[in-house]
């Protein structure tokens, strides 16, 4: 499964929304996408959740967003390290 850049943006936006409810039309408008583009991005992101490496990256992002100071620092270092490995 290959994610497109907008898929990552959608996942980050959904993480930022937390447990708040959202609709495709509203979220598409927030992201400057059409509802069909958003739907495709969500489908790709859900399919990619079976990808262990992607899941680990998302966990790190979530820890940065909502963890304690020490957890955030460790997560930031680990995320930087992993992203450098992709470059």
C-alpha distance (Angstrom), angle and dihedral (degrees) to the residues before:
residue distance angle dihedral
X1 . . .
X2 3.79 . .
X3 3.77 116.5 .
X4 3.76 121.7 -148.1
X5 3.82 120.3 -137.2
X6 3.80 91.5 -105.6
X7 3.82 89.3 56.1
X8 3.79 90.3 61.4
X9 3.80 89.9 47.5
X10 3.82 90.0 52.4
X11 3.81 92.1 49.4
X12 3.81 91.6 49.7
X13 3.81 90.9 49.0
X14 3.80 91.0 50.0
X15 3.80 90.0 49.9
X16 3.80 89.3 50.7
X17 3.81 91.0 51.0
X18 3.78 90.8 54.7
X19 3.79 112.1 -176.0
X20 3.80 95.5 -16.2
X21 3.78 114.9 124.0
X22 3.78 119.3 -113.3
X23 3.78 139.3 176.7
X24 3.78 128.8 -139.7
X25 3.82 94.3 -116.4
X26 3.82 93.3 49.7
X27 3.80 95.7 44.5
X28 3.80 91.8 44.6
X29 3.80 88.9 54.6
X30 3.80 91.1 48.9
X31 3.80 90.8 53.1
X32 3.80 98.1 39.4
X33 3.80 92.8 -115.0
X34 3.77 134.4 121.1
X35 3.82 116.1 -106.3
X36 3.82 89.8 -113.0
X37 3.82 91.3 52.7
X38 3.80 89.3 49.3
X39 3.80 92.0 48.4
X40 3.80 90.8 52.0
X41 3.80 91.2 48.0
X42 3.81 91.8 50.7
X43 3.81 90.8 48.7
X44 3.81 91.7 51.3
X45 3.81 91.6 46.2
X46 3.80 92.1 50.3
X47 3.78 90.8 48.7
X48 3.79 89.5 49.9
X49 3.80 92.4 55.6
X50 3.78 87.0 85.2
X51 3.82 85.6 63.9
X52 3.82 104.2 97.5
X53 3.81 94.9 -157.1
X54 3.80 92.7 52.1
X55 3.79 90.6 46.9
X56 3.80 90.4 53.2
X57 3.81 91.3 50.4
X58 3.80 90.9 50.8
X59 3.80 90.4 50.0
X60 3.80 89.1 53.5
X61 3.82 91.1 50.4
X62 3.79 89.9 49.3
X63 3.82 90.9 50.5
X64 3.80 90.2 51.2
X65 3.78 90.2 49.9
X66 3.78 99.1 46.0
X67 3.79 110.2 11.5
X68 3.77 131.6 104.6
X69 3.80 119.7 -91.0
X70 3.80 94.3 -93.2
X71 3.80 92.9 46.4
X72 3.79 90.8 48.2
X73 3.80 91.7 51.9
X74 3.80 93.1 49.7
X75 3.80 91.4 45.0
X76 3.80 92.7 49.9
X77 3.81 91.6 51.8
X78 3.80 92.3 47.0
X79 3.81 93.3 46.3
X80 3.82 91.4 50.0
X81 3.81 90.2 49.3
X82 3.78 93.0 50.2
X83 3.80 94.1 45.2
X84 3.81 90.4 50.8
X85 3.81 88.1 54.4
X86 3.84 88.7 58.9
X87 3.80 93.6 51.6
